[in-house]
Amino acid sequence: MTNFLAGGVAAGERSLLVGYEESRGQLIRNARSWGVDFETMEAEGGLKVVCLYPEAQSLPDHLLMIRQLVEEFKPDRLAIDRLSALERIAPETGFREFLISLTSFVQNGFRRPL
């Protein structure tokens, strides 16, 4: 994930990281341990790191939040760290529906024309 995001930024693409299991500080420290400076990437506008607690809202609200972040930041790359963290807040069918909706959004609404 770190190299995927950093590679996008290095190529002039905007990258969005939505984290559910680790704090923002922890994600930044982990990236730094791999030789990647997320803080500088954010300061330069190529990266946005957003960390949320899975229990803070419902699955539909998490989906809306991701869509809103994508609409506002307009990233070329999206990484979601630990989708499985959301699985613990909903019944199996609810999580499956969330994944289907998220996948549909990424495949259809997230693409940009070439």
Secondary structure, DSSP 8 states (H G I E B T S, - for coil): -HHHHHHHHHTT--EEEEESSS-HHHHHHHHHHTT--HHHHHHTTSEEEEE--GGGS-HHHHHHHHHHHHHHH--SEEEEETTHHHHTTS-HHHHHHHHHHHHHIIIIIS----
